[in-house]
Amino acid sequence: DSDNDLRTIVSREVLKGTILPKLLRVLNQWKAELDNSYEIPRILNHINSWLLPWMPYLNHPELLLQITPDLRSKIRSALSCMNRGIVNNDTDFLRLSIATLLPWRMVLKKETIYDLTSRYITPRLMKALSQTTVVLNVEKQDWQIVDVLLNVYNLNLMERIEFLSLIEGEILSMWIHGLQKLVSSC
């Protein structure tokens, strides 16, 4: 019992005194950079690849409180970098943004994830949905952006009210417009 307590204390102190400061230093130095040399752009040296593996070891409220503000800021920076760098392809931006946020939904508070989605993903989803053309033949309809919206919601990255707002404001309005064109052509 005392060995286990001592092991826990030593582990926590090593994490708190050695590993956490190094992770914080590297996290503070990290800058989001977009690599457009691939077919689908990606973030270079993404924090998901080197910080996420440490999160189970930092699963202590005191340690998480120290790293969360910087982590939130860097995720915001990565999303902003993608938003500026992937201008002409909403689908690529949305896929990369979802891939960036998804691993952190178990680490960050739900409100933080919703806020990041609302600031960066929702405006691009809204734009892409508003540009979707309604085809009255369902089999020929392009459902790609609608699928992305459903995916974002089903992955619990978006609040229900925001999801419903996009359904009502963008999807239903474009379908109504399509139906009006059909009726007026008859």
C-alpha positions in Angstrom: 0.0 0.0 0.0 2.8 2.5 0.9 4.7 1.4 -2.2 1.7 2.2 -4.3 1.1 5.6 -2.6 4.8 6.4 -3.0 4.7 5.4 -6.7 1.7 7.6 -7.3 3.3 10.6 -5.5 6.5 10.2 -7.4 4.7 9.7 -10.8 2.6 12.8 -10.2 5.6 14.9 -9.2 7.6 13.7 -12.3 4.6 14.6 -14.5 4.1 17.9 -12.7 7.7 19.0 -12.3 9.4 17.6 -15.5 7.0 16.4 -18.2 4.2 19.0 -17.9 6.6 22.0 -18.1 8.2 20.5 -21.2 4.9 19.8 -22.9 3.7 23.4 -22.0 6.9 24.8 -23.5 6.6 22.9 -26.7 2.9 23.6 -26.9 3.6 27.4 -26.5 6.3 27.3 -29.2 4.1 25.3 -31.7 2.6 27.3 -34.5 0.0 26.0 -36.9 1.3 25.7 -40.4 -0.7 24.4 -43.4 0.9 21.9 -45.8 -0.7 22.3 -49.2 1.6 19.8 -51.0 -0.9 17.0 -50.5 -4.2 16.5 -52.4 -6.0 17.3 -49.1 -4.1 20.0 -47.1 -3.0 19.1 -43.6 -1.4 20.8 -40.6 2.3 20.2 -40.2 3.5 18.5 -36.9 -0.1 18.6 -35.6 -0.5 18.7 -31.9 -2.8 15.7 -32.0 0.2 13.5 -32.9 2.5 14.5 -30.1 0.4 15.9 -27.3 -2.6 13.5 -27.4 -0.6 10.4 -26.3 0.3 12.2 -23.1 -3.3 13.1 -22.1 -4.0 9.8 -20.2 -1.0 10.5 -18.0 -2.2 14.1 -17.4 -5.6 12.9 -16.3 -5.5 14.8 -13.0 -7.5 18.0 -12.5 -4.5 20.0 -11.4 -2.4 19.1 -14.5 -5.3 19.4 -16.9 -6.1 22.9 -15.6 -2.5 24.0 -16.4 -2.5 22.7 -20.0 -6.1 23.4 -21.1 -5.9 27.2 -21.8 -2.8 26.8 -24.0 -4.3 23.7 -25.7 -7.6 25.6 -26.4 -5.6 28.5 -27.8 -3.5 26.3 -30.1 -6.5 24.4 -31.4 -8.1 27.8 -32.1 -4.9 28.8 -33.9 -4.9 25.6 -36.0 -8.6 26.1 -37.0 -7.9 29.8 -37.9 -4.9 28.7 -40.0 -7.0 26.2 -41.9 -9.7 28.8 -42.4 -7.3 31.3 -43.9 -5.3 28.6 -45.9 -8.1 26.5 -47.3 -10.3 29.1 -49.0 -11.7 27.5 -52.1 -12.6 24.0 -50.8 -15.1 24.0 -48.0 -15.2 20.1 -47.9 -11.4 19.9 -47.3 -11.6 22.6 -44.7 -14.5 20.9 -42.9 -12.9 17.4 -43.0 -9.6 18.7 -41.6 -11.3 20.8 -39.0 -13.4 17.9 -37.8 -10.2 15.7 -37.6 -8.6 18.4 -35.6 -11.4 18.8 -33.0 -12.5 15.2 -32.7 -9.7 13.8 -30.6 -10.0 16.6 -28.1 -13.7 16.3 -27.3 -12.9 13.9 -24.4 -10.3 16.3 -23.0 -11.9 19.8 -23.5 -15.2 20.8 -22.0 -18.2 20.3 -24.3 -18.9 24.1 -24.2 -15.3 24.7 -25.5 -15.8 22.2 -28.4 -19.2 23.8 -29.2 -17.6 27.3 -29.2 -14.8 26.3 -31.5 -17.3 24.6 -33.9 -19.5 27.6 -33.8 -16.7 30.0 -34.6 -14.9 28.1 -37.3 -16.8 25.1 -38.7 -20.4 26.4 -38.7 -19.8 29.5 -40.9 -18.2 27.3 -43.5 -20.9 24.7 -43.2 -23.5 27.5 -43.6 -21.7 28.8 -46.7 -21.4 25.4 -48.3 -25.0 24.4 -47.5 -26.3 27.7 -49.0 -24.4 27.0 -52.2 -25.8 23.5 -52.6 -28.0 23.1 -55.6 -31.3 21.2 -55.1 -31.9 18.5 -57.6 -35.4 17.2 -57.6 -34.3 13.7 -58.5 -33.1 12.5 -55.1 -30.7 9.9 -56.6 -28.8 12.8 -58.4 -28.7 15.1 -55.3 -25.2 15.7 -53.9 -25.5 15.0 -50.2 -21.9 15.5 -49.3 -22.2 18.7 -47.3 -25.4 17.5 -45.7 -23.5 14.4 -44.6 -20.8 16.5 -43.2 -23.3 18.5 -41.1 -24.9 15.3 -39.8 -21.5 13.9 -39.0 -20.5 17.0 -37.1 -23.7 16.8 -35.1 -23.5 13.0 -34.5 -19.9 13.3 -33.3 -21.2 15.7 -30.6 -19.1 18.6 -32.0 -22.1 20.9 -32.4 -25.0 22.0 -30.2 -28.5 20.8 -31.1 -29.8 24.4 -31.5 -27.1 25.2 -34.0 -27.7 22.0 -35.9 -31.4 22.7 -36.1 -30.7 26.2 -37.2 -28.6 25.0 -40.1 -31.2 22.5 -41.1 -34.0 25.0 -41.0 -32.1 28.0 -42.4 -30.1 26.4 -45.1 -31.3 23.0 -46.0 -35.1 23.4 -45.8 -35.0 26.9 -47.4 -33.1 25.5 -50.4 -35.5 22.7 -50.8 -38.5 25.0 -50.6 -36.8 27.2 -53.3 -36.4 24.0 -55.4 -40.0 23.0 -54.9 -41.1 26.5 -55.9 -39.1 26.2 -59.1 -40.7 22.9 -59.8 -44.3 24.1 -59.2 -43.8 27.3 -61.2 -42.4 25.3 -64.2 -45.6 23.1 -64.3 
